[in-house]
């Protein structure tokens, strides 16, 4: 069965090559071919999953060495794959949700003349992400990491005729390059420290390495994760990425790119477990980001950007959980999977609303759409209930576990983290209820002469229905007898921690904060008419509309700071460096000019010099004798 691992990646990679190189002759069938190859990859994943279930828990990991990539003395880089419980989870999520997004895109991109190229990019994205999670060494993981960055650039900027889309693609690409530098530095430190990139070698030797090296590697891996998963301080690209087609938003925000950072930290758990200080930094990054994204989501009137803030916040929960070590690794991945279902469903639902509303994204111009789009309303509503943690739905099980793990950290830190995660849950309930009310309830606020809301075709609604089932059932199935925790435990390890509060108290608290968030949103947007033009709002609201001034901060600190630094370096170069070089050259030039006068070619000058030298020697000799 291990021979099928390479085919998992080969199927979508073949699709990308054929669709991007085949030309216009494939326009009529390109979308079907891309979807078929994505489905083939999912089928192979299911077959490998069934085979894995047939083996004992400690014998489920499969390794497949394909070939030696760079076989030179002192430097061995291999192309090899590792399929274990962690990578298997990602394979099923990536290919399963990815295939549903392919199917949805058939209808969503029906009238786009470049649909074949779009499906080629989607296939390339799947192949790169699969390579990332299946690699058995960090160097090969880096290839998939960069492939995901390239594919995201191509997809976000797919409608490159729009300046906003082209700018958003460049922004995502550049911000992610900062994070990618972290991964490249980490890999270089790994090789100089352990002489290998392989997971097995690195993890076996990390316990024997000094604090400094482990800390450096851990911080650089965290920087990489912040870039791909849009965590503070590299979060600014995520909202702008909404300029791409909506299926791209669903793919990036649910099942692939933003989950890569969570995977990287979890996979590198053996390194992070050695440096408690770095784990603390991971927790802080996750806690800050989950509140940052939630606050931004509260103020957005663009339905996709509101969901983008939500993604940032939910990934913050996952990053926080990974920072808790064995207490939180399994729950971070559990929430990642449930989030993959309900967030993909929410984005596809947003795309369905846009499809029926002439691509309008402003929720202030929606209202009452439940009557016109019943399937979208129900599926989106189930995703909404799942993400706010409604009892029994998937988000209830997975997010509650992260909140419990936060308290289980123990001590003052545990109380602080528990309070932060509960506050995040309350804000989540508020902004998602706001989205729901502004979109599907209240009076209609669109121009009836220009807009005629209607339900989307079956190619779009069927994937939404399937994802809605995942939003309802996934978390509960994972929680039966702690099945998901036991599934991942051989890879991630697990610890219950020492929680000062019981699970029942945590559950009751999450329900209370959920009701508070829903109630506040209902009082503001359910009981009162929603104005078509947004009021000016408070200072915090205005700041949240501008993403809490993150772009302003980047411009002042990084862009302006970079300009001033560059000017300073140029000044130093011109005055100090060039001054020393040019001054030295001028000094030698002046000296040589003066010395050159001694060699003027006139015999009389030489005779005078010889006479003068002889006179000096005679005088010196007479003086010495006299003394």
Buried (B, 14 or more C-beta within 10 A) or exposed (E): BEEBBBBBBBBBBBBBBBBBEBEEEBBEEBBEBBBBBBBBBBBBBBBBBEBBEEEEEEEBBBBBEEEEBEEEEEEBBBBBBBBBBBBBBBBBBBBBBBBBBBBBBBBBBEEBEBBBBBBBBBBBBBBBBBBBBBBBBBBBBBBBBBBBBBBBBBBBBBBEEEEEBBBBBBBBBEBBEBBBBBBBBBBEBBBEBBBBBBBEBBBEBBEEBEEEBBBBBBBBBBBBBBBBBBBBBBBBBBBBBBBBBBBBBBBBBBBBBBBBBBBBBBBBBBBBBBBEEBBEBBBBBBBBBBBBBBBBBBBBBBBBBBBBBBBBBBBBBBBBBBBBBBBBBBBBBBBBBBBBBBBBBBBBBBBBBBBBBEEBBBBBBBBBBBEBBEBBBBBBBBBBBBBBBBEEBBBBBBBBBBBBBBBBBBEEEBBBBBBBBBBBBBBBBBBBBBBBBBBBBBEBBBEEEEBEBEBBBEBBBBBBBBBBEBBBBBBBEBBEEEEBBEBBBBBBBBBEBEBEBEBEEBBEBBBEBBEBBBBBBBEBBBEEEBEEEBEEEEEEBEBBBEBBEBBEEBEEEBEEEEEEEEEEEEEEEEEEEEEEEEEEEEEEEEEEEEEEEEEEEEEEEEEEEEEEEEEEEEEEEEEEEEE
